[in-house]
Amino acid sequence: MSYLPIPLPDRLRMSEELMETVSSNYLNYMRKRHSVRDFSREPISDRVIRNAIAVAASAPSGANQQPWHFVVVKNQEMKAQIRREAEYEEQKFYAGAGGDEWISALEPIGTGVNKQHLTDAPALIIVFGQRYGLAADGSRYKHYYVNESVGIAVGFLISALHHSGLVCLEHTPNPMKFLNQLCDRPKHEKPMMILPVGYPSETAEIPQAAKVKKPISEVLSIY
């Protein structure tokens, strides 16, 4: 495809006062976002999930290659199989494969082998990153900055889910190759994250440590 410029189709211009109000409101709203492990089994809207994934798919990517694919799993048997495989890998991790330093770092978060959220949450969104693309004739073409691009898309997705009143959990069992076969995805796609999605249960809790965020002075430099 050749470069073909078009006029900027959308312009969102606000007064500085309105910008500050809007950005402050967004900050306060995003501070209400929490990674949740205790899910209600109440069903959620397919349209809301599709809209959130459409937001994720609108994210910028290296050379606009859009190196991602999203699989939504609502089938209970598939969720149970994912949980079994994930817990199998987690058992090895907590038995020592993760190393003392990593496991120690997770203690304040309260994680463990039990991954009940994978079967309780009404939907799992599995995010695949595409190592390369396939042209119509089957030939390969390179994808650029795959991890960075998928990471941006996942950030969009998490924000969209929160904006819709849902909660999720960023879950990354490793390895996850079993997901390719289970979800019928090609070998050039790499499963990168599982996001259980739904409403929090009535008894949902989060670790106190999760509320400890670095102050802006530690994460921001302005020159």
Secondary structure as GFF3:
##gff-version 3
##sequence-region A 1 223
A	DSSP	alpha_helix	16	30	.	.	.	ID=ss1
A	DSSP	alpha_helix	46	57	.	.	.	ID=ss2
A	DSSP	three_ten_helix	62	64	.	.	.	ID=ss3
A	DSSP	beta_strand	68	73	.	.	.	ID=ss4
A	DSSP	alpha_helix	76	92	.	.	.	ID=ss5
A	DSSP	pi_helix	93	97	.	.	.	ID=ss6
A	DSSP	alpha_helix	100	106	.	.	.	ID=ss7
A	DSSP	three_ten_helix	107	109	.	.	.	ID=ss8
A	DSSP	alpha_helix	117	120	.	.	.	ID=ss9
A	DSSP	beta_strand	123	130	.	.	.	ID=ss10
A	DSSP	beta_strand	132	134	.	.	.	ID=ss11
A	DSSP	beta_strand	140	142	.	.	.	ID=ss12
A	DSSP	alpha_helix	146	163	.	.	.	ID=ss13
A	DSSP	beta_strand	167	168	.	.	.	ID=ss14
A	DSSP	alpha_helix	178	182	.	.	.	ID=ss15
A	DSSP	beta_strand	189	198	.	.	.	ID=ss16
A	DSSP	three_ten_helix	208	211	.	.	.	ID=ss17
A	DSSP	alpha_helix	216	219	.	.	.	ID=ss18
###
